[in-house]
Amino acid sequence: AKAIAENIEIAKYRMMYKLFQSFDEMCSDTFCKKYRIKRGNKDSLVSTIDNYEICLENWFGFNGKHRKNCCPGIGFWCLDHNDEIIKLKDGIELWFRIEVDEGLYACFCFYDTYEKDYIDLTEEMQNEVKNRFFKPDCLYNYENGTGAIAWEYLNNREFGKIDFKNMNDSACRLFDINSYEASIEYFKVQVEEMLKKLL
């Protein structure tokens, strides 16, 4: 039973790693330019935080550092119309992230480059963010303590929310190559719809 459980965890790890590789490939220079996002180089903060290989190893405890509070993800800076990083104020940057916890989701969040952490927004800051950075019809789901704003689950078109914890039908379908490729295409559509919400 232990061996079976370990093999399931390894299969999950490989699938999540494959997903992030696909998102990396999906977000080409042309895609990023179109939606005004920017992937950092390997030494930049946005990429160091989002080194999904290391984060996944920590998440699953394969390197002896079991950290369930470290959501593996891939991140991008959000840019204004002058191709400058959008900032709420000095040192606080707007990022777009694709993350996995029990499910797969995309979100906008603000990162404090001085404190090296995501920030929670006061009510006043939330109103400023909504008015300055997002279109009125943006799905604005702010949860204090998460750092995530305007977030949505990336779902399987046919089977709904992906649940890696319980390996529901949507998650299991990813192991079929045809279902995987169809899911990636649908994830791209969902990501594009989110990025269109930026002003």
C-alpha positions as CSV (number, residue, x, y, z in Angstrom):
1,A,0.0,0.0,0.0
2,K,2.9,2.4,0.8
3,A,4.5,1.7,-2.5
4,I,1.2,2.4,-4.4
5,A,0.8,5.7,-2.5
6,E,4.4,6.7,-3.3
7,N,3.8,5.9,-7.0
8,I,0.7,8.0,-7.0
9,E,2.6,10.9,-5.6
10,I,5.3,10.5,-8.2
11,A,2.7,10.4,-11.0
12,K,1.1,13.6,-9.6
13,Y,4.5,15.3,-9.4
14,R,5.3,14.4,-13.0
15,M,1.9,15.6,-14.2
16,M,2.2,18.9,-12.4
17,Y,5.7,19.4,-13.8
18,K,4.4,18.6,-17.3
19,L,1.6,21.2,-16.8
20,F,4.1,24.0,-15.9
21,Q,6.3,23.1,-18.8
22,S,3.3,23.4,-21.1
23,F,2.4,26.8,-19.5
24,D,6.0,27.9,-20.1
25,E,5.7,26.9,-23.7
26,M,2.3,28.4,-24.1
27,C,3.4,31.8,-22.9
28,S,5.7,32.6,-25.8
29,D,7.2,36.0,-26.4
30,T,4.3,36.8,-28.8
31,F,1.7,35.7,-26.2
32,C,3.4,37.8,-23.5
33,K,3.6,40.8,-25.7
34,K,0.0,40.6,-26.7
35,Y,-1.2,40.5,-23.1
36,R,1.5,42.7,-21.5
37,I,3.1,40.2,-19.2
38,K,6.7,39.3,-18.9
39,R,8.5,36.2,-17.7
40,G,11.7,37.0,-15.9
41,N,15.1,35.5,-16.5
42,K,16.3,32.7,-14.2
43,D,17.9,35.2,-11.8
44,S,15.0,37.6,-11.5
45,L,12.8,37.6,-8.5
46,V,9.6,36.7,-10.4
47,S,11.4,33.5,-11.7
48,T,13.2,32.7,-8.5
49,I,10.0,32.7,-6.5
50,D,8.3,30.6,-9.3
51,N,11.0,28.0,-9.8
52,Y,8.4,25.3,-10.2
53,E,10.9,22.4,-10.2
54,I,12.2,23.3,-6.7
55,C,8.7,24.2,-5.4
56,L,7.3,20.9,-6.6
57,E,10.1,19.0,-4.9
58,N,9.3,20.9,-1.7
59,W,5.6,20.4,-2.1
60,F,6.0,16.6,-2.4
61,G,8.9,16.4,0.1
62,F,11.1,14.6,-2.4
63,N,14.1,16.6,-1.2
64,G,13.3,16.3,2.5
65,K,11.7,19.8,2.7
66,H,8.0,19.0,2.9
67,R,6.3,22.4,2.5
68,K,2.6,22.3,1.7
69,N,2.4,26.1,2.2
70,C,4.6,26.7,-0.8
71,C,2.3,26.6,-3.8
72,P,4.2,25.6,-6.9
73,G,3.6,28.1,-9.7
74,I,4.8,30.1,-12.7
75,G,4.7,33.8,-12.5
76,F,4.8,36.9,-14.8
77,W,5.2,40.6,-14.3
78,C,2.2,42.6,-15.5
79,L,3.2,45.6,-17.7
80,D,1.5,48.9,-18.4
81,H,1.2,50.4,-21.9
82,N,4.8,51.7,-21.7
83,D,6.0,48.1,-20.9
84,E,6.9,49.1,-17.4
85,I,6.1,46.8,-14.4
86,I,2.7,47.8,-12.9
87,K,3.2,48.9,-9.3
88,L,0.7,49.8,-6.6
89,K,3.5,51.8,-5.0
90,D,7.3,51.6,-4.8
91,G,8.4,48.0,-4.4
92,I,4.9,46.5,-4.7
93,E,4.5,44.8,-8.1
94,L,1.5,43.3,-9.8
95,W,2.1,39.7,-10.9
96,F,0.1,37.2,-12.8
97,R,0.5,33.6,-11.5
98,I,-0.6,30.1,-12.4
99,E,-0.5,27.9,-9.3
100,V,-1.4,24.5,-8.1
101,D,-2.7,23.7,-4.6
102,E,-5.4,21.0,-4.6
103,G,-6.6,22.4,-7.9
104,L,-5.2,24.5,-10.7
105,Y,-5.9,28.2,-10.8
106,A,-4.7,31.5,-12.1
107,C,-4.6,34.8,-10.2
108,F,-3.3,38.3,-10.0
109,C,-1.4,39.3,-6.9
110,F,0.8,42.0,-5.5
111,Y,4.3,41.1,-4.4
112,D,6.4,43.2,-2.0
113,T,10.0,43.1,-3.4
114,Y,11.4,44.5,-0.1
115,E,9.6,42.0,2.3
116,K,9.9,39.2,-0.3
117,D,6.3,38.2,0.2
118,Y,2.8,38.6,-1.2
119,I,0.8,41.4,0.5
120,D,-2.7,41.6,1.8
121,L,-4.7,44.6,0.7
122,T,-6.6,47.0,2.9
123,E,-10.1,47.9,1.8
124,E,-8.8,51.2,0.6
125,M,-6.1,49.5,-1.4
126,Q,-8.6,47.0,-2.9
127,N,-10.7,49.9,-4.2
128,E,-7.7,51.6,-5.7
129,V,-6.6,48.3,-7.4
130,K,-10.1,47.8,-8.9
131,N,-10.2,51.3,-10.3
132,R,-6.6,51.6,-11.5
133,F,-5.8,48.2,-12.9
134,F,-8.8,46.2,-13.9
135,K,-11.8,46.5,-16.2
136,P,-15.2,46.8,-14.4
137,D,-16.4,43.3,-15.4
138,C,-13.3,41.7,-13.9
139,L,-14.1,38.7,-11.6
140,Y,-12.7,40.1,-8.4
141,N,-12.2,37.4,-5.8
142,Y,-10.1,38.8,-3.0
143,E,-9.4,36.6,0.0
144,N,-7.4,38.2,2.9
145,G,-4.4,36.0,3.8
146,T,-3.9,34.6,0.3
147,G,-2.5,37.5,-1.5
148,A,-4.5,36.5,-4.6
149,I,-6.9,38.9,-6.3
150,A,-9.1,38.3,-9.3
151,W,-8.5,34.5,-9.3
152,E,-10.2,31.7,-11.1
153,Y,-9.8,28.0,-11.3
154,L,-8.6,26.6,-14.6
155,N,-11.0,23.8,-15.3
156,N,-11.4,20.9,-17.7
157,R,-13.9,22.0,-20.3
158,E,-15.9,18.8,-20.0
159,F,-15.3,17.6,-16.4
160,G,-15.0,20.8,-14.5
161,K,-12.6,21.6,-11.6
162,I,-9.4,19.6,-11.3
163,D,-8.8,18.1,-7.9
164,F,-5.3,16.7,-7.5
165,K,-5.8,15.9,-3.8
166,N,-8.6,13.4,-4.5
167,M,-7.6,12.7,-8.1
168,N,-11.1,13.3,-9.5
169,D,-12.1,12.6,-13.1
170,S,-10.8,15.9,-14.3
171,A,-7.4,15.3,-12.8
172,C,-7.2,11.7,-14.1
173,R,-8.2,12.7,-17.6
174,L,-4.9,14.7,-17.8
175,F,-3.0,11.4,-18.0
176,D,-4.6,10.7,-21.4
177,I,-2.6,12.4,-24.1
178,N,-5.7,13.6,-26.1
179,S,-7.5,14.9,-23.0
180,Y,-4.3,16.6,-21.9
181,E,-3.8,18.5,-25.2
182,A,-7.4,19.5,-25.2
183,S,-7.2,20.7,-21.6
184,I,-4.1,22.8,-22.3
185,E,-5.9,24.5,-25.2
186,Y,-8.8,25.3,-22.9
187,F,-6.5,26.5,-20.1
188,K,-5.0,28.9,-22.6
189,V,-8.5,30.3,-23.4
190,Q,-9.2,30.8,-19.7
191,V,-5.8,32.5,-19.1
192,E,-6.4,34.8,-22.1
193,E,-9.8,35.8,-20.8
194,M,-8.3,36.7,-17.4
195,L,-5.5,38.7,-18.9
196,K,-8.0,40.7,-21.0
197,K,-9.4,42.1,-17.7
198,L,-6.3,44.3,-17.2
199,L,-6.8,47.9,-18.2
